[in-house]
Amino acid sequence: MFDSLPIQDERPVEAARPAWTLTLGLIDATVQIDQPNGEGTRTVGTAFLVNAPAPGGQPRTVLVTAGHVLDRMQGQEARLGWRVETTGGTWRFNPQPLAIRDENDRPLWRRHPDRDVAVMAIQAPDAFARAAIPLAWLAGPEAFDEAQVGPGDEMLTLGFPHGLSANRAGFPILRTGRIASWPLTPITAFPTFLLDFAVFPGNSGGPVFWTPAARKTASDQAPEHPYVAGILTQEVRVGDERLGIGVVAHAEDIRAAIALLDAAPEF
């Protein structure tokens, strides 16, 4: 889903921070994850942060991405593209190392047994720990039926296509797509759905979500609150031809993967 990509310029840019909106909540929680490969290239994916307290109630920030993003990063460290707000309303892209394997090269993440979804608990800067979306924003198994979601309904997604960001500060690029498959439920029978939008290397792991800014076509029914419908895991290809369609795993699989963080590790 992603390739070795050129390393981007990381100079600061100016950005006027607009008032808080529901879409901005997802933007603030989404970061680039990459690993330099040498010779000016890097492996790139998208990740987002979820506020998922531990069973004892202790605060915990969980990084969510596609499993293959971490699988294909061979070193013990990746980089997360933190963004730092500086004086005068400017922002600075500030990627920092993240350990993804231990000293014995064992993965520090947990992966859903059947879906391309990986999660790991991380120590995030305070601003990003606060920006992590609530666990309750992850759609449950009945969400599509309750909201009468159907083919043609619009979803939003965030990512870093070809490793590009919306600006030099490292903010993700916001895209729209329409649900391109049916049926959508029950999710036990249809564990993924298709989204009609141009997918590129670097989009893997991005959140697919709904906010009131999105349009509906199947009905007038709409929820009052944003929700993450799922995670982009791959693009659809026929041979070497890209069809401009993404495969999305349901948010319930993210919940299931997070639950694995509290299970005993298997080595």
C-alpha positions in Angstrom: 0.0 0.0 0.0 2.9 2.4 0.5 6.3 2.7 -1.1 9.7 4.2 -0.4 9.1 7.9 -0.7 11.3 11.0 -0.8 12.0 12.7 2.5 10.0 16.0 2.7 11.3 19.4 3.7 10.6 19.9 7.4 10.7 23.7 7.7 8.1 25.6 9.8 5.1 27.3 8.2 2.6 29.8 9.4 -0.9 28.5 10.2 -3.8 30.5 11.7 -5.4 28.0 14.1 -9.2 28.2 13.5 -11.9 27.7 16.1 -12.3 24.1 17.3 -14.6 22.0 15.0 -15.4 18.3 15.0 -13.3 17.7 11.9 -10.4 19.5 13.5 -10.5 17.0 16.3 -9.6 14.2 13.9 -7.0 16.3 12.1 -5.3 17.1 15.4 -5.3 13.4 16.3 -3.8 12.2 13.0 0.0 11.9 12.5 2.4 10.7 9.9 4.4 7.6 10.8 7.5 6.8 8.8 10.9 5.1 8.7 13.9 6.3 6.7 15.3 3.6 4.4 18.4 5.4 3.3 19.3 7.0 0.0 16.7 9.8 0.6 13.7 7.4 0.8 11.3 6.4 3.6 8.4 4.1 4.3 5.3 6.1 5.1 1.9 5.5 6.6 -0.8 7.3 8.5 -1.8 6.8 12.2 -4.2 8.4 14.6 -4.5 8.6 18.4 -7.2 7.2 20.6 -7.7 8.0 24.3 -8.3 4.5 25.6 -7.8 4.3 29.4 -6.3 1.1 30.9 -8.6 -1.3 32.8 -7.6 0.4 36.1 -8.6 3.8 34.7 -5.1 5.0 34.1 -4.8 7.4 31.2 -3.5 5.8 28.0 -2.9 7.1 24.5 -3.1 4.4 21.8 -1.6 4.7 18.4 -3.8 3.1 15.6 -2.6 2.3 12.1 -2.8 -0.4 9.5 -0.9 -3.6 10.5 1.2 -3.7 7.3 2.5 -0.2 7.9 4.4 -1.5 11.0 5.1 -4.9 9.5 7.1 -3.3 6.6 9.2 -1.1 8.9 12.1 -3.3 9.5 14.0 -1.3 12.1 13.4 -1.1 15.8 12.4 2.6 15.6 10.0 4.5 13.4 9.2 8.3 13.5 6.0 10.0 14.5 5.4 13.4 12.9 4.5 15.5 15.9 3.6 19.1 15.2 4.6 21.9 17.6 2.8 25.3 17.8 5.3 28.1 18.2 5.0 31.8 18.9 3.2 34.0 16.4 0.7 31.3 15.3 3.3 29.2 13.4 3.8 25.5 13.5 6.9 23.3 13.3 7.0 19.7 12.0 8.9 17.9 14.7 9.2 14.1 14.0 10.5 12.1 16.9 11.6 8.4 17.2 9.1 5.8 18.4 10.3 2.3 19.4 8.2 -0.3 17.6 10.2 -3.4 18.4 12.1 -4.4 21.5 15.8 -5.3 21.7 14.9 -8.8 20.5 13.1 -7.4 17.5 9.7 -8.5 18.9 6.8 -6.1 17.9 5.6 -3.7 20.6 2.2 -3.4 18.9 -0.7 -5.8 19.0 -2.5 -6.8 15.8 -6.1 -7.8 15.2 -6.0 -11.5 14.4 -8.1 -11.2 11.2 -7.9 -7.6 10.1 -5.1 -5.3 9.0 -5.3 -3.2 12.2 -2.5 -2.6 14.7 -2.4 -0.7 17.9 0.2 0.2 20.5 0.2 2.3 23.7 2.6 5.2 23.4 3.9 8.2 25.4 2.6 11.2 23.4 3.5 14.8 24.0 0.9 16.5 26.2 -0.8 18.3 23.4 -1.3 15.1 21.4 -2.4 13.1 24.5 -5.1 15.8 24.9 -5.9 15.6 21.1 -6.4 11.8 21.1 -10.1 11.1 20.2 -12.3 9.5 22.8 -12.8 5.8 22.6 -16.5 6.5 22.3 -15.9 8.1 18.9 -15.2 4.6 17.5 -18.4 3.4 15.9 -20.0 0.3 17.3 -21.3 -2.6 15.3 -24.9 -1.1 15.0 -23.8 2.4 14.1 -24.4 2.1 10.3 -27.9 0.6 10.8 -28.8 3.3 13.5 -27.7 6.1 11.1 -29.2 4.4 8.1 -25.8 4.6 6.3 -26.0 3.3 2.7 -24.1 3.3 -0.6 -23.4 6.8 -1.9 -23.1 8.3 1.6 -20.1 10.4 2.1 -17.2 9.8 4.5 -14.1 11.8 5.2 -10.6 10.5 5.5 -7.2 11.8 6.5 -3.8 10.7 5.4 -0.4 11.4 3.8 -0.7 10.3 0.2 2.8 9.7 -1.2 4.1 11.0 2.1 2.8 14.5 1.4 1.1 16.6 4.0 -1.3 19.6 3.8 1.6 21.9 4.6 5.2 21.9 5.9 3.9 21.7 9.4 2.9 18.1 8.8 -0.9 18.3 9.0 -2.8 15.5 7.2 -4.6 16.0 4.0 -8.4 15.8 4.2 -10.2 13.8 1.5 -13.8 12.8 0.8 -15.2 9.6 -0.6 -18.5 7.8 -1.0 -19.4 4.4 0.2 -19.1 2.1 -2.8 -20.4 -1.3 -1.5 -23.5 -3.0 -0.2 -24.5 -4.6 2.1 -22.7 -2.9 4.9 -24.1 -4.9 7.8 -24.0 -7.1 9.8 -20.3 -6.4 10.1 -19.7 -10.0 11.1 -20.7 -11.0 7.6 -19.3 -7.9 5.9 -16.1 -7.0 7.9 -14.9 -4.4 5.4 -16.5 -1.9 3.1 -15.3 0.0 0.0 -14.8 3.8 -0.2 -14.7 5.5 -3.6 -11.7 7.9 -3.6 -8.2 8.0 -5.0 -6.0 6.0 -2.7 -2.2 6.4 -2.8 0.8 5.0 -1.0 1.0 6.6 2.4 -2.8 6.6 3.0 -2.8 3.3 4.9 -3.9 3.6 8.5 -5.9 6.8 8.1 -9.2 7.2 9.9 -12.4 7.1 7.9 -15.1 9.2 9.6 -18.3 11.0 9.5 -19.1 14.6 10.7 -22.0 16.9 9.9 -19.8 18.3 7.1 -20.4 15.1 5.2 -23.4 14.6 2.9 -25.9 11.8 3.0 -27.8 10.4 0.0 -29.6 7.3 1.3 -31.8 9.0 3.8 -32.3 12.1 5.9 -31.3 10.3 9.0 -28.0 11.5 10.5 -26.4 11.2 13.9 -25.7 14.3 16.0 -22.1 13.4 16.8 -19.1 12.5 14.7 -17.8 9.0 14.6 -14.9 7.0 13.2 -16.4 4.5 10.9 -13.2 2.6 10.3 -9.6 2.6 9.2 -8.2 2.5 5.6 -6.3 -0.7 5.1 -5.6 -1.1 1.4 -6.5 0.0 -2.1 -8.2 -2.1 -4.7 -6.1 -3.1 -7.7 -6.6 -5.3 -10.7 -3.1 -6.4 -11.6 -1.1 -3.2 -11.7 -4.1 -1.0 -12.3 -5.4 1.2 -9.5 -9.1 1.5 -9.4 -9.4 4.5 -7.0 -11.2 2.5 -4.3 -10.1 2.0 -0.7 -10.8 -1.0 1.6 -12.0 0.1 5.1 -12.0 -2.1 8.2 -14.8 -1.3 10.6 -14.1 0.7 13.8 -15.2 -2.3 15.9 -12.0 -4.0 14.8 -10.0 -1.1 16.2 -11.9 -1.7 19.5 -11.1 -5.4 19.4 -7.4 -4.7 18.7 -7.2 -2.2 21.7 -8.7 -4.9 23.9 -5.7 -7.1 23.0 -3.4 -4.5 24.7 -4.8 -5.7 28.0 -4.2 -9.4 27.3 -1.0 -11.3 28.1 1.6 -11.0 25.2 2.2 -14.0 23.1 5.8 -14.6 22.0 
